Amino acid sequence: MDFDHIRFYAHDAKQCRRWFTNVLGFQYLGNATTSNQQVEVVFSEAIVCIIVSPLNQAGPAAQYLQQHPPGVVDLAFRVSDVEATLTRAVQKGVTLLHPLTEEQQDNGTLVWGRVKGWGTLEHTLVERKGQTSILPSDLIPLSAQALSKVEMSRRLFKQIDHSVLNVGKDQLQTAVNWYQKVFGFETHRYFDIQTRRSGLRSEVLTHPQGQVKFPINEPTSDNSQIQEFLDFNQGPGIQHIALGTSNILDTVSQLKSQGLSLLDIPPSYYQQLRHQFAQAHINWSALEQHQILADFEEDAKAGILLQTFTKPIFQQPTFFFEIIERQRQAQGFGQRNFLALFQAIEREQQKRGVLL
């Protein structure tokens, strides 16, 4: 199982598409207009984002945005056998939103279906045989799609590294059990982060047959940043998606020049890091300048994880992006950085008056 594409609902798909291309450096792929919605598609290497906005009050995008702020509505997975995956999901009691569909195309076959995920989240399941259109035709008509991604020159981002789901208090284990039962995920790591102000618990799921990494968070205090997300989002949802890059320093430098805002990391973080890992061959000044967190794994491979986080990309303090580079096949999730990230988001909460 791997990530296939992400679908957002937003109030203005064209404006959102311009942000992706002008600020994040994504490439425009195509668009379509239906009776109910405007669809814009952008990509960066293996990352495909579909942005949908309503044109009236009749369609699903309008209904969603009447209850929730803009955000991720569909986290699509690419699987080796869609029929078997759908059958298993339905047998486990999952709601089928779109039945198994096979689209015969000139150079291949696209097989897909869609199920209801946790809360309002949906999961489109995709199987590709040969060369196919990027997206199922219910999202964007085949006539409006490019059959292959053009200009495959160097892009800032290569693939989705992981995606994070926030669920309600005391719902973590139930949600974890659901994704394990329905899709066969396995627990990889567990975090319990507490500060003097708030806290969260997180369980990282991975899939044994693919690259999907899927942490799930729950709040452990009423003023937790996870609870704030749940309040603004009117329920559970995708908190952030991590975009993988091969050179985070160059990527972040370019993104900042294009107007991207990142979370602020205090100088004390870098002072401690310099002291703790004094022998590491790291450009500490560049990391501090670009607000990049670093974590060093202790196994024989000595993997290095570099990561930074955008501020929320929509008006509400809900969805944001992570930018991540894994050096020497680092496998972790920045365990030492988890507290630093949590505290950085707490500082943003203080600015909003949520935390004192």
C-alpha positions as CSV (number, residue, x, y, z in Angstrom):
1,M,0.0,0.0,0.0
2,D,1.3,3.4,-1.0
3,F,-0.1,7.0,-1.1
4,D,-1.8,7.7,-4.5
5,H,-3.3,11.2,-4.2
6,I,-4.9,13.7,-1.8
7,R,-8.2,15.5,-2.3
8,F,-8.9,18.8,-0.6
9,Y,-12.1,20.7,-0.3
10,A,-11.5,24.5,-0.3
11,H,-13.6,27.6,-0.9
12,D,-11.7,28.7,-4.0
13,A,-9.9,25.9,-5.9
14,K,-8.2,28.3,-8.4
15,Q,-6.8,30.5,-5.6
16,C,-5.6,27.4,-3.7
17,R,-4.0,26.0,-6.9
18,R,-2.1,29.2,-7.4
19,W,-0.7,28.9,-3.8
20,F,0.5,25.4,-4.5
21,T,2.2,26.4,-7.7
22,N,3.6,29.8,-6.6
23,V,4.6,29.1,-3.0
24,L,5.1,25.3,-2.8
25,G,6.5,25.0,-6.3
26,F,4.0,22.3,-7.5
27,Q,3.3,22.0,-11.2
28,Y,-0.2,22.6,-12.6
29,L,-1.6,19.4,-14.2
30,G,-5.2,20.1,-15.3
31,N,-8.6,21.2,-14.3
32,A,-12.3,20.5,-14.9
33,T,-15.6,22.3,-14.3
34,T,-18.8,20.4,-13.5
35,S,-22.3,21.6,-12.7
36,N,-21.4,21.6,-9.0
37,Q,-17.7,22.1,-8.5
38,Q,-14.4,23.4,-9.8
39,V,-11.5,20.9,-9.8
40,E,-7.8,21.9,-10.0
41,V,-5.0,19.4,-10.0
42,V,-1.3,20.0,-9.1
43,F,1.6,17.6,-8.6
44,S,5.2,17.3,-7.6
45,E,6.8,14.1,-8.8
46,A,4.7,11.3,-7.1
47,I,2.6,13.7,-5.1
48,V,-0.8,14.5,-6.7
49,C,-3.2,17.0,-5.0
50,I,-6.8,17.5,-6.2
51,I,-8.4,20.8,-5.0
52,V,-12.2,21.0,-5.2
53,S,-14.4,24.0,-4.5
54,P,-18.2,24.3,-4.8
55,L,-20.0,26.3,-7.5
56,N,-23.4,26.1,-5.8
57,Q,-24.9,24.6,-2.7
58,A,-25.8,21.2,-4.3
59,G,-22.6,19.3,-4.4
60,P,-20.6,17.3,-1.7
61,A,-17.9,20.0,-1.5
62,A,-20.6,22.6,-0.5
63,Q,-22.1,20.3,2.0
64,Y,-18.7,19.5,3.6
65,L,-17.7,23.2,3.8
66,Q,-21.0,24.1,5.5
67,Q,-19.8,22.0,8.5
68,H,-16.0,22.0,8.3
69,P,-13.2,24.4,7.3
70,P,-11.1,23.6,4.2
71,G,-9.0,20.5,4.5
72,V,-8.3,16.9,3.3
73,V,-11.4,14.9,2.5
74,D,-9.8,11.9,0.7
75,L,-6.5,10.2,1.5
76,A,-6.2,7.8,-1.5
77,F,-4.1,4.6,-1.3
78,R,-2.6,2.7,-4.2
79,V,-3.0,-1.1,-3.6
80,S,-2.0,-4.3,-5.5
81,D,-5.5,-5.7,-5.5
82,V,-8.4,-3.2,-5.2
83,E,-11.1,-5.9,-5.4
84,A,-9.6,-7.9,-2.5
85,T,-9.1,-4.7,-0.4
86,L,-12.6,-3.5,-1.0
87,T,-14.1,-6.9,-0.2
88,R,-12.2,-7.1,3.1
89,A,-13.3,-3.6,4.0
90,V,-17.0,-4.3,3.3
91,Q,-16.8,-7.6,5.3
92,K,-15.5,-5.6,8.2
93,G,-18.5,-3.3,8.1
94,V,-17.0,-0.3,6.3
95,T,-19.3,1.9,4.2
96,L,-18.8,1.6,0.5
97,L,-18.9,5.0,-1.1
98,H,-18.1,4.0,-4.7
99,P,-18.2,0.4,-6.0
100,L,-15.4,-1.4,-7.7
101,T,-14.9,0.4,-11.1
102,E,-12.6,-0.6,-14.0
103,E,-11.7,2.0,-16.6
104,Q,-10.2,0.6,-19.8
105,Q,-7.8,3.2,-21.3
106,D,-5.6,3.2,-24.4
107,N,-2.4,2.0,-22.6
108,G,-3.7,0.5,-19.4
109,T,-6.4,-0.2,-16.9
110,L,-7.4,1.9,-13.8
111,V,-9.3,-0.1,-11.2
112,W,-10.6,1.8,-8.2
113,G,-13.3,2.1,-5.5
114,R,-13.9,4.3,-2.5
115,V,-14.7,3.7,1.2
116,K,-15.6,5.8,4.2
117,G,-12.7,6.3,6.6
118,W,-12.5,7.6,10.1
119,G,-14.9,10.5,10.7
120,T,-15.5,12.4,7.5
121,L,-12.4,11.1,5.8
122,E,-12.6,9.0,2.7
123,H,-10.2,6.6,1.1
124,T,-10.1,6.0,-2.6
125,L,-8.3,2.7,-3.4
126,V,-6.5,2.6,-6.7
127,E,-4.9,-0.2,-8.7
128,R,-3.0,0.7,-11.9
129,K,-2.2,-1.7,-14.7
130,G,0.0,-0.2,-17.5
131,Q,0.0,3.5,-18.2
132,T,-3.2,5.1,-16.9
133,S,-4.8,8.5,-16.2
134,I,-3.6,10.2,-13.0
135,L,-7.0,10.2,-11.4
136,P,-10.3,8.3,-11.5
137,S,-12.8,9.9,-14.0
138,D,-15.3,10.8,-11.3
139,L,-12.8,13.3,-10.0
140,I,-11.8,14.8,-13.3
141,P,-13.0,13.6,-16.8
142,L,-10.4,11.7,-18.8
143,S,-10.6,14.3,-21.5
144,A,-9.2,16.9,-19.1
145,Q,-6.4,14.8,-17.8
146,A,-2.8,14.4,-18.9
147,L,-2.1,10.7,-19.3
148,S,1.4,11.2,-18.0
149,K,3.1,13.9,-15.9
150,V,4.9,16.3,-18.2
151,E,8.2,18.0,-17.7
152,M,9.6,15.4,-15.2
153,S,12.5,17.6,-14.3
154,R,13.7,18.0,-10.8
155,R,11.0,18.9,-8.3
156,L,11.3,20.2,-4.8
157,F,9.2,17.3,-3.4
158,K,9.5,13.6,-4.3
159,Q,6.8,11.7,-2.4
160,I,4.4,11.8,0.5
161,D,6.4,10.6,3.5
162,H,3.5,10.3,5.9
163,S,0.1,11.7,6.8
164,V,-1.3,12.4,10.3
165,L,-4.8,11.9,11.5
166,N,-6.2,13.6,14.6
167,V,-9.0,11.8,16.5
168,G,-11.0,12.7,19.6
169,K,-10.0,12.1,23.2
170,D,-9.9,8.5,24.2
171,Q,-10.5,7.5,20.6
172,L,-6.8,6.6,19.7
173,Q,-7.0,2.9,20.3
174,T,-10.3,2.5,18.6
175,A,-9.1,4.3,15.5
176,V,-5.8,2.3,15.5
177,N,-7.8,-0.9,15.8
178,W,-10.1,0.1,12.9
179,Y,-7.2,0.8,10.5
180,Q,-5.5,-2.4,11.5
181,K,-8.6,-4.4,11.0
182,V,-9.7,-2.8,7.8
183,F,-6.4,-2.2,5.9
184,G,-3.9,-4.4,7.7
185,F,-1.8,-1.6,9.2
186,E,0.7,-2.4,12.0
187,T,1.9,-0.3,15.0
188,H,5.4,1.0,14.4
189,R,5.9,3.5,17.3
190,Y,4.1,5.1,20.2
191,F,4.5,8.6,21.7
192,D,3.2,10.2,24.8
193,I,4.0,14.0,24.9
194,Q,3.3,16.1,27.9
195,T,4.2,19.7,28.7
196,R,3.2,21.8,31.7
197,R,0.4,23.2,29.5
198,S,-1.0,20.3,27.4
199,G,-0.3,16.9,25.9
200,L,-1.1,14.3,23.3
201,R,-0.7,10.6,22.6
202,S,0.3,9.3,19.1
203,E,0.6,5.8,17.6
204,V,2.4,5.5,14.3
205,L,1.0,2.9,11.9
206,T,2.8,1.5,8.9
207,H,1.8,-1.0,6.2
208,P,3.7,-4.2,5.8
209,Q,3.2,-4.2,2.0
210,G,4.2,-0.7,1.0
211,Q,5.5,2.7,2.2
212,V,2.5,4.2,3.9
213,K,3.2,5.7,7.3
214,F,0.1,6.9,9.2
215,P,0.4,8.4,12.7
216,I,-2.8,8.9,14.6
217,N,-3.0,11.5,17.5
218,E,-5.4,12.1,20.3
219,P,-5.5,14.9,22.9
220,T,-4.8,14.3,26.6
221,S,-5.9,17.8,27.8
222,D,-8.7,20.1,26.9
223,N,-6.4,22.8,25.6
224,S,-4.1,20.5,23.6
225,Q,-3.3,21.6,20.1
226,I,-5.0,18.3,19.0
227,Q,-8.2,19.4,20.8
228,E,-7.9,22.8,19.2
229,F,-7.7,21.2,15.8
230,L,-10.8,19.0,16.6
231,D,-12.7,22.1,17.8
232,F,-11.9,24.2,14.6
233,N,-12.4,21.2,12.3
234,Q,-15.6,20.2,13.9
235,G,-14.4,16.7,14.4
236,P,-11.5,14.4,13.5
237,G,-9.4,14.9,10.3
238,I,-6.0,15.0,8.7
239,Q,-3.8,17.4,10.6
240,H,-0.8,17.4,8.3
241,I,0.9,15.7,5.4
242,A,4.7,15.3,5.2
243,L,6.3,16.1,1.9
244,G,9.6,14.3,1.3
245,T,12.6,16.1,-0.3
246,S,16.2,15.1,-1.1
247,N,17.7,18.4,0.1
248,I,15.7,20.2,2.8
249,L,18.1,23.2,3.1
250,D,17.8,24.1,-0.6
251,T,14.1,23.3,-0.6
252,V,13.3,25.5,2.4
253,S,15.5,28.3,1.2
254,Q,13.6,28.4,-2.1
255,L,10.2,28.1,-0.4
256,K,10.9,30.9,2.0
257,S,11.9,33.1,-0.9
258,Q,8.5,32.3,-2.4
259,G,6.7,33.4,0.7
260,L,6.2,30.2,2.7
261,S,5.8,30.7,6.5
262,L,7.3,28.2,8.9
263,L,6.9,27.6,12.6
264,D,9.4,29.4,14.8
265,I,12.0,27.4,16.6
266,P,13.8,29.1,19.6
267,P,17.6,29.4,19.6
268,S,17.7,27.3,22.8
269,Y,16.7,24.2,20.7
270,Y,19.8,24.6,18.5
271,Q,22.1,25.3,21.5
272,Q,21.1,22.0,23.1
273,L,21.4,20.2,19.8
274,R,24.9,21.6,19.2
275,H,26.0,20.4,22.6
276,Q,24.3,17.0,22.4
277,F,25.6,16.1,18.9
278,A,28.9,18.1,18.8
279,Q,30.6,15.5,16.6
280,A,28.0,15.5,13.9
281,H,28.9,17.0,10.6
282,I,26.0,19.3,10.4
283,N,25.6,22.9,9.3
284,W,24.0,24.1,12.5
285,S,23.8,27.7,11.4
286,A,21.9,26.8,8.2
287,L,19.5,24.6,10.2
288,E,18.8,27.4,12.7
289,Q,18.4,30.0,9.9
290,H,15.8,27.9,8.1
291,Q,14.0,26.6,11.3
292,I,14.8,23.0,10.6
293,L,14.7,20.3,13.3
294,A,17.2,17.5,13.4
295,D,17.1,14.0,15.0
296,F,19.9,11.4,15.0
297,E,19.1,7.7,15.2
298,E,21.2,5.6,17.4
299,D,21.3,2.4,15.4
300,A,24.3,1.3,13.3
301,K,23.1,3.1,10.2
302,A,23.1,6.4,12.1
303,G,20.2,7.8,10.1
304,I,19.5,11.6,10.3
305,L,16.0,13.0,10.1
306,L,15.6,16.7,9.1
307,Q,12.1,18.3,9.3
308,T,10.3,21.6,9.5
309,F,6.6,22.6,9.5
310,T,4.6,25.2,7.8
311,K,2.0,27.3,9.6
312,P,-1.6,26.4,8.8
313,I,-2.3,26.9,5.1
314,F,-5.9,27.8,5.5
315,Q,-7.5,30.6,7.7
316,Q,-8.3,28.2,10.6
317,P,-5.5,26.6,12.6
318,T,-6.0,23.2,11.2
319,F,-4.1,21.7,8.3
320,F,-0.4,22.3,7.7
321,F,2.5,20.6,5.8
322,E,5.7,19.1,7.1
323,I,8.8,19.1,5.0
324,I,11.1,16.2,5.6
325,E,14.4,14.7,4.5
326,R,15.6,11.3,5.6
327,Q,19.3,10.8,5.4
328,R,21.0,7.4,5.5
329,Q,17.6,5.7,5.4
330,A,16.4,7.2,8.7
331,Q,13.2,5.4,9.7
332,G,12.1,7.4,12.7
333,F,9.6,10.2,13.2
334,G,11.8,12.7,15.0
335,Q,11.1,11.4,18.5
336,R,13.5,14.0,20.0
337,N,11.8,16.6,17.9
338,F,8.2,15.7,18.8
339,L,8.4,17.8,22.0
340,A,10.0,20.7,20.1
341,L,7.2,20.6,17.5
342,F,4.6,20.4,20.1
343,Q,6.0,23.4,21.9
344,A,6.3,25.3,18.7
345,I,2.6,24.8,18.0
346,E,1.9,25.8,21.6
347,R,3.6,29.1,21.0
348,E,1.2,29.6,18.1
349,Q,-1.7,28.8,20.4
350,Q,-0.4,31.4,22.8
351,K,-0.4,34.0,20.1
352,R,-4.1,33.1,19.4
353,G,-4.8,33.4,23.2
354,V,-5.7,29.7,23.5
355,L,-2.9,29.0,26.0
356,L,-1.7,31.3,28.8
